[in-house]
């Protein structure tokens, strides 16, 4: 058992038992008295693990945390992939946050994150230099009406908005009952019941051209109905009329696509020739078509025919731009 494993084991034993004797630790770890003493000193002095020796109880016990630099958890060396992603993403977001009402509350949190990630024998600067999170695209500017929309979502109030839809290049004024905010691919969206259309709709916050919060209570939709509606589509698009796209990827593309999840309800299989078959539900073609065009000749839309024709037309138009 190496040092990393021993430190983790000691931490587990201290967390799971009220008192752990020195002898019990030695037997569990199968190490010498000198090695255990060094490990305990490392935990106390370098890792800031909150434990103490209780002479009357005959062993070591965890103690109550005091001071901002004493940590509860485990150091960066033992982060798994999802933990490292979450911590670095949080630190990135906190570091790029513009000054505001939360600044004095956020700064201590950012400092705690840095202390946590640098609490092993490596410094935070080394952690930051050796591990990096790349955000997809650049961070979008904060939507002008974000605060008003967020207030309405939590206060359960209707909104009257003028909304510009890029797809139709037209603006309409409508009344909506906000249901939930969604952050997707660096942009904010609002899922809401549209009283003009009499159905659920998704609004990009950067498409709002005018906004007013009303005193009228928002229509509250059952959570099950909302989730069923939103989970039906592909990507950011939702709806009630779901179709299934049947796709075939080349053996070379299959090595990457086979490891990806395109949708929670997707169906897939590998063929004997190495090609990859994928079926995903969608309600609107737009985002699915954009993702398919990234693969060029390495993907073929088998069904449905309208989706196949749209991808074929887009590829032909792209080829035409380069001439014969």
Kinemage of the C-alpha trace (Angstrom):
@kinemage 1
@onewidth
@group {chain A} dominant
@subgroup {mainchain}
@vectorlist {calphas} color= white
{ca unk a 1} P 0.000 0.000 0.000
{ca unk a 2} L 1.568 3.305 -1.091
{ca unk a 3} L 1.412 6.603 0.771
{ca unk a 4} L -1.589 7.902 -1.172
{ca unk a 5} L -3.592 4.779 -0.359
{ca unk a 6} L -2.558 4.891 3.288
{ca unk a 7} L -3.558 8.539 3.727
{ca unk a 8} L -6.914 7.822 2.124
{ca unk a 9} L -7.438 4.781 4.362
{ca unk a 10} L -6.626 6.740 7.533
{ca unk a 11} L -9.056 9.447 6.465
{ca unk a 12} L -11.767 6.822 5.939
{ca unk a 13} L -11.157 5.219 9.326
{ca unk a 14} L -11.283 8.562 11.140
{ca unk a 15} L -14.508 9.458 9.366
{ca unk a 16} L -16.270 6.136 9.934
{ca unk a 17} L -15.386 5.481 13.592
{ca unk a 18} L -15.764 7.535 16.731
{ca unk a 19} L -12.300 6.571 17.971
{ca unk a 20} L -9.467 4.669 16.267
{ca unk a 21} L -6.523 3.445 18.312
{ca unk a 22} L -2.931 3.636 17.117
{ca unk a 23} L -2.753 -0.150 17.176
{ca unk a 24} L -5.902 -0.499 15.076
{ca unk a 25} L -4.469 1.873 12.492
{ca unk a 26} L -1.223 -0.092 12.382
{ca unk a 27} L -3.065 -3.367 11.867
{ca unk a 28} L -5.375 -1.971 9.174
{ca unk a 29} L -2.502 -0.411 7.232
{ca unk a 30} L 0.124 -3.099 7.983
{ca unk a 31} L 2.887 -0.539 8.477
{ca unk a 32} L 5.531 0.229 11.092
{ca unk a 33} L 5.033 2.563 14.039
{ca unk a 34} L 7.433 5.111 12.520
{ca unk a 35} L 5.615 5.129 9.167
{ca unk a 36} L 2.238 5.618 10.847
{ca unk a 37} L 3.608 8.502 12.894
{ca unk a 38} L 4.867 10.150 9.713
{ca unk a 39} L 1.493 9.640 7.985
{ca unk a 40} L -0.414 11.114 10.925
{ca unk a 41} L 1.921 14.121 11.006
{ca unk a 42} L 1.400 14.593 7.271
{ca unk a 43} L -2.379 14.495 7.688
{ca unk a 44} L -2.272 16.993 10.528
{ca unk a 45} L 0.350 19.455 9.284
{ca unk a 46} L 0.160 19.324 5.492
{ca unk a 47} L -3.400 18.164 4.826
{ca unk a 48} L -5.008 20.109 7.680
{ca unk a 49} L -7.180 17.111 8.502
{ca unk a 50} L -9.192 17.890 11.670
{ca unk a 51} L -8.311 15.072 14.089
{ca unk a 52} L -6.798 14.807 17.566
{ca unk a 53} L -5.572 12.193 20.023
{ca unk a 54} L -8.006 11.576 22.863
{ca unk a 55} L -6.014 10.055 25.715
{ca unk a 56} L -9.106 9.178 27.772
{ca unk a 57} L -10.728 7.368 24.825
{ca unk a 58} L -7.487 5.640 23.860
{ca unk a 59} L -7.271 6.735 20.254
{ca unk a 60} L -7.719 9.326 17.527
{ca unk a 61} L -10.966 11.067 16.727
{ca unk a 62} L -12.142 13.764 14.351
{ca unk a 63} L -12.611 17.186 15.874
{ca unk a 64} L -14.833 20.099 15.044
{ca unk a 65} L -13.478 22.413 12.341
{ca unk a 66} L -12.183 25.851 13.343
{ca unk a 67} L -10.632 28.488 11.099
{ca unk a 68} L -11.031 29.088 7.384
{ca unk a 69} L -7.911 27.149 6.365
{ca unk a 70} L -8.943 23.845 7.947
{ca unk a 71} L -10.482 21.554 5.389
{ca unk a 72} L -13.131 18.880 5.709
{ca unk a 73} L -12.526 16.892 2.555
{ca unk a 74} L -9.642 15.279 0.733
{ca unk a 75} L -6.914 16.914 -1.383
{ca unk a 76} L -6.604 17.408 -5.095
{ca unk a 77} L -4.446 14.348 -5.676
{ca unk a 78} L -7.479 12.166 -5.036
{ca unk a 79} L -10.016 13.961 -7.232
{ca unk a 80} L -11.676 11.779 -9.801
{ca unk a 81} L -12.389 13.126 -13.298
{ca unk a 82} L -15.845 14.531 -12.523
{ca unk a 83} L -14.663 16.176 -9.278
{ca unk a 84} L -11.699 17.826 -10.984
{ca unk a 85} L -13.964 19.084 -13.772
{ca unk a 86} L -16.462 20.517 -11.298
{ca unk a 87} L -13.833 22.197 -9.105
{ca unk a 88} L -11.909 23.758 -11.974
{ca unk a 89} L -15.113 24.910 -13.667
{ca unk a 90} L -16.317 26.518 -10.436
{ca unk a 91} L -12.974 28.223 -9.949
{ca unk a 92} L -12.999 29.498 -13.538
{ca unk a 93} L -16.507 30.895 -13.163
{ca unk a 94} L -15.715 32.553 -9.833
{ca unk a 95} L -12.513 34.068 -11.212
{ca unk a 96} L -14.303 35.619 -14.204
{ca unk a 97} L -17.316 36.863 -12.233
{ca unk a 98} L -17.837 40.594 -12.566
{ca unk a 99} L -17.912 42.693 -9.369
{ca unk a 100} L -21.354 42.731 -7.787
{ca unk a 101} L -23.347 42.249 -4.624
{ca unk a 102} L -21.901 38.756 -4.072
{ca unk a 103} L -18.232 39.748 -4.426
{ca unk a 104} L -17.389 39.733 -0.718
{ca unk a 105} L -19.137 36.377 -0.277
{ca unk a 106} L -17.608 34.811 -3.395
{ca unk a 107} L -13.976 35.661 -2.650
{ca unk a 108} L -13.747 33.429 0.466
{ca unk a 109} L -15.317 30.586 -1.541
{ca unk a 110} L -12.740 31.018 -4.297
{ca unk a 111} L -9.966 30.980 -1.685
{ca unk a 112} L -11.365 27.762 -0.174
{ca unk a 113} L -11.407 26.132 -3.610
{ca unk a 114} L -7.772 27.090 -4.154
{ca unk a 115} L -6.847 25.771 -0.722
{ca unk a 116} L -8.672 22.503 -1.402
{ca unk a 117} L -7.051 21.965 -4.799
{ca unk a 118} L -3.628 22.836 -3.438
{ca unk a 119} L -3.831 21.055 -0.103
{ca unk a 120} L -1.571 18.163 -1.133
{ca unk a 121} L 2.198 18.365 -1.539
{ca unk a 122} L 1.559 20.306 -4.760
{ca unk a 123} L 0.657 23.998 -4.705
{ca unk a 124} L -2.488 25.412 -6.256
{ca unk a 125} L -0.329 27.199 -8.838
{ca unk a 126} L 1.063 23.820 -9.917
{ca unk a 127} L -2.439 22.336 -10.011
{ca unk a 128} L -3.664 25.237 -12.149
{ca unk a 129} L -0.666 25.005 -14.474
{ca unk a 130} L -0.928 21.252 -15.020
{ca unk a 131} L -4.712 20.831 -15.272
{ca unk a 132} L -6.863 23.067 -17.438
{ca unk a 133} L -10.550 23.359 -18.298
{ca unk a 134} L -11.304 24.555 -21.830
{ca unk a 135} L -14.702 26.213 -22.120
{ca unk a 136} L -16.558 25.586 -25.379
{ca unk a 137} L -16.420 28.835 -27.306
{ca unk a 138} L -16.141 32.134 -25.533
{ca unk a 139} L -18.332 33.001 -22.584
{ca unk a 140} L -21.450 34.819 -23.761
{ca unk a 141} L -22.145 38.241 -22.228
{ca unk a 142} L -24.789 38.347 -19.516
{ca unk a 143} L -28.261 38.730 -21.067
{ca unk a 144} L -29.680 42.202 -20.517
{ca unk a 145} L -32.877 40.943 -18.900
{ca unk a 146} L -31.471 38.012 -16.913
{ca unk a 147} L -32.266 39.452 -13.467
{ca unk a 148} L -35.873 40.287 -14.370
{ca unk a 149} L -36.425 36.811 -15.819
{ca unk a 150} L -34.837 35.084 -12.817
{ca unk a 151} L -36.980 37.115 -10.412
{ca unk a 152} L -40.130 36.100 -12.305
{ca unk a 153} L -39.125 32.424 -12.338
{ca unk a 154} L -38.779 32.292 -8.547
{ca unk a 155} L -41.601 34.722 -7.734
{ca unk a 156} L -43.918 32.719 -10.038
{ca unk a 157} L -45.056 35.798 -11.985
{ca unk a 158} L -45.958 36.103 -15.654
{ca unk a 159} L -43.823 38.048 -18.096
{ca unk a 160} L -44.834 40.217 -21.034
{ca unk a 161} L -42.066 40.242 -23.590
{ca unk a 162} L -41.196 41.276 -27.090
{ca unk a 163} L -39.238 38.396 -28.565
{ca unk a 164} L -37.122 38.313 -31.698
{ca unk a 165} L -36.885 34.885 -33.340
{ca unk a 166} L -33.836 34.525 -35.569
{ca unk a 167} L -35.412 31.616 -37.443
{ca unk a 168} L -38.241 33.794 -38.777
{ca unk a 169} L -36.459 37.154 -38.521
{ca unk a 170} L -39.557 38.560 -36.811
{ca unk a 171} L -40.479 39.954 -33.398
{ca unk a 172} L -43.716 39.231 -31.532
{ca unk a 173} L -45.176 40.440 -28.243
{ca unk a 174} L -46.574 37.762 -25.976
{ca unk a 175} L -47.386 36.852 -22.382
{ca unk a 176} L -45.654 33.841 -20.869
{ca unk a 177} L -45.563 31.847 -17.627
{ca unk a 178} L -41.889 31.081 -16.901
{ca unk a 179} L -41.111 27.537 -15.745
{ca unk a 180} L -37.334 27.175 -15.561
{ca unk a 181} L -34.018 28.699 -16.650
{ca unk a 182} L -31.564 26.607 -18.688
{ca unk a 183} L -27.853 27.258 -19.321
{ca unk a 184} L -26.811 25.427 -22.485
{ca unk a 185} L -23.695 25.815 -24.648
{ca unk a 186} L -22.744 29.142 -23.085
{ca unk a 187} L -26.210 30.681 -23.499
{ca unk a 188} L -29.273 31.147 -21.275
{ca unk a 189} L -32.753 29.946 -22.232
{ca unk a 190} L -36.163 30.167 -20.591
{ca unk a 191} L -38.705 27.347 -20.736
{ca unk a 192} L -42.146 28.893 -20.451
{ca unk a 193} L -45.827 28.407 -21.214
{ca unk a 194} L -46.703 30.789 -24.041
{ca unk a 195} L -50.241 32.111 -23.625
{ca unk a 196} L -50.198 33.348 -27.243
{ca unk a 197} L -49.436 29.904 -28.693
{ca unk a 198} L -51.113 27.884 -25.946
{ca unk a 199} L -48.111 25.598 -25.541
{ca unk a 200} L -44.654 25.266 -24.032
{ca unk a 201} L -41.907 27.254 -25.735
{ca unk a 202} L -38.191 27.877 -25.259
{ca unk a 203} L -36.889 31.451 -25.434
{ca unk a 204} L -33.251 32.494 -25.814
{ca unk a 205} L -32.696 35.317 -23.338
{ca unk a 206} L -30.558 37.220 -25.838
{ca unk a 207} L -33.585 37.292 -28.144
{ca unk a 208} L -35.676 39.365 -25.715
{ca unk a 209} L -36.116 42.926 -26.976
{ca unk a 210} L -38.501 44.204 -24.304
{ca unk a 211} L -39.666 42.807 -20.965
{ca unk a 212} L -42.152 43.553 -18.198
{ca unk a 213} L -42.845 41.516 -15.061
{ca unk a 214} L -46.586 41.287 -14.382
{ca unk a 215} L -48.448 40.859 -11.116
{ca unk a 216} L -50.450 37.979 -12.589
{ca unk a 217} L -49.463 34.599 -11.092
{ca unk a 218} L -47.705 32.283 -13.544
{ca unk a 219} L -49.393 29.136 -14.767
{ca unk a 220} L -47.726 26.230 -12.957
{ca unk a 221} L -47.209 23.097 -15.040
{ca unk a 222} L -46.822 19.640 -13.485
{ca unk a 223} L -43.121 18.756 -13.261
{ca unk a 224} L -43.680 15.404 -14.988
{ca unk a 225} L -45.320 17.083 -17.982
{ca unk a 226} L -42.573 19.676 -18.186
{ca unk a 227} L -39.769 17.113 -18.083
{ca unk a 228} L -41.455 14.855 -20.638
{ca unk a 229} L -41.794 17.790 -23.028
{ca unk a 230} L -38.229 18.994 -22.573
{ca unk a 231} L -36.554 15.573 -22.722
{ca unk a 232} L -38.244 14.577 -25.982
{ca unk a 233} L -36.153 16.716 -28.309
{ca unk a 234} L -32.523 16.781 -29.368
{ca unk a 235} L -30.211 19.338 -27.774
{ca unk a 236} L -31.900 22.550 -26.726
{ca unk a 237} L -35.041 21.936 -28.761
{ca unk a 238} L -38.167 20.458 -27.186
{ca unk a 239} L -41.666 19.613 -28.362
{ca unk a 240} L -44.430 17.085 -28.455
{ca unk a 241} L -44.037 15.674 -31.982
{ca unk a 242} L -40.990 13.459 -31.726
{ca unk a 243} L -39.285 11.788 -34.667
{ca unk a 244} L -36.363 9.370 -34.654
{ca unk a 245} L -33.246 9.970 -36.724
{ca unk a 246} L -31.496 6.817 -37.902
{ca unk a 247} L -27.820 7.449 -38.593
{ca unk a 248} L -24.861 5.397 -39.795
{ca unk a 249} L -21.305 6.525 -39.040
{ca unk a 250} L -18.210 5.282 -40.835
{ca unk a 251} L -15.791 2.958 -38.995
{ca unk a 252} L -13.305 5.813 -38.522
{ca unk a 253} L -15.957 8.144 -37.017
{ca unk a 254} L -17.371 5.288 -34.951
{ca unk a 255} L -14.279 5.311 -32.743
{ca unk a 256} L -15.341 8.716 -31.430
{ca unk a 257} L -19.127 8.700 -31.793
{ca unk a 258} L -19.414 5.313 -30.118
{ca unk a 259} L -18.071 6.831 -26.897
{ca unk a 260} L -20.436 9.822 -26.956
{ca unk a 261} L -23.947 10.236 -25.606
{ca unk a 262} L -26.125 12.187 -28.021
{ca unk a 263} L -29.375 11.689 -26.101
{ca unk a 264} L -30.537 9.959 -22.932
{ca unk a 265} L -32.925 7.765 -24.969
{ca unk a 266} L -30.571 6.970 -27.825
{ca unk a 267} L -30.297 3.490 -29.350
{ca unk a 268} L -27.036 2.291 -30.852
{ca unk a 269} L -25.065 -0.685 -32.061
{ca unk a 270} L -21.716 -1.502 -33.644
{ca unk a 271} L -21.770 -3.392 -36.933
{ca unk a 272} L -19.397 -6.150 -38.017
{ca unk a 273} L -17.708 -3.831 -40.540
{ca unk a 274} L -16.932 -1.314 -37.769
{ca unk a 275} L -19.656 1.166 -38.671
{ca unk a 276} L -21.857 2.601 -35.946
{ca unk a 277} L -25.655 2.855 -36.038
{ca unk a 278} L -27.273 5.512 -33.893
{ca unk a 279} L -30.922 6.436 -33.374
{ca unk a 280} L -31.843 9.657 -31.556
{ca unk a 281} L -35.187 11.412 -31.018
{ca unk a 282} L -35.662 15.002 -32.143
{ca unk a 283} L -38.450 17.545 -32.455
{ca unk a 284} L -36.651 20.228 -34.483
{ca unk a 285} L -34.027 19.500 -37.131
{ca unk a 286} L -31.850 22.583 -36.706
{ca unk a 287} L -29.361 21.563 -34.011
{ca unk a 288} L -29.217 17.930 -35.126
{ca unk a 289} L -28.397 18.989 -38.692
{ca unk a 290} L -25.592 21.257 -37.461
{ca unk a 291} L -24.067 18.405 -35.470
{ca unk a 292} L -24.344 15.990 -38.397
{ca unk a 293} L -22.688 18.395 -40.829
{ca unk a 294} L -19.575 18.342 -38.629
{ca unk a 295} L -19.006 14.736 -39.706
{ca unk a 296} L -19.307 15.377 -43.452
{ca unk a 297} L -18.886 12.151 -45.415
{ca unk a 298} L -18.462 10.094 -42.228
{ca unk a 299} L -22.194 10.021 -41.480
{ca unk a 300} L -25.256 9.084 -43.513
{ca unk a 301} L -28.835 9.890 -42.520
{ca unk a 302} L -30.889 6.784 -43.266
{ca unk a 303} L -34.263 7.998 -41.988
{ca unk a 304} L -36.491 9.950 -42.017
{ca unk a 305} L -36.472 11.164 -45.617
{ca unk a 306} L -37.013 14.898 -44.840
{ca unk a 307} L -33.983 14.948 -42.526
{ca unk a 308} L -31.905 13.070 -45.105
{ca unk a 309} L -32.922 15.557 -47.802
{ca unk a 310} L -32.083 18.557 -45.617
{ca unk a 311} L -28.578 17.270 -44.870
{ca unk a 312} L -28.074 16.355 -48.533
{ca unk a 313} L -29.162 19.832 -49.643
{ca unk a 314} L -26.875 21.510 -47.106
{ca unk a 315} L -23.882 19.445 -48.253
{ca unk a 316} L -24.632 20.170 -51.916
{ca unk a 317} L -24.878 23.896 -51.182
{ca unk a 318} L -21.553 23.784 -49.326
{ca unk a 319} L -19.896 21.964 -52.218
{ca unk a 320} L -21.303 24.501 -54.698
{ca unk a 321} L -19.487 27.305 -52.889
{ca unk a 322} L -16.200 25.707 -53.883
{ca unk a 323} L -17.192 25.399 -57.572
{ca unk a 324} L -16.914 22.339 -59.741
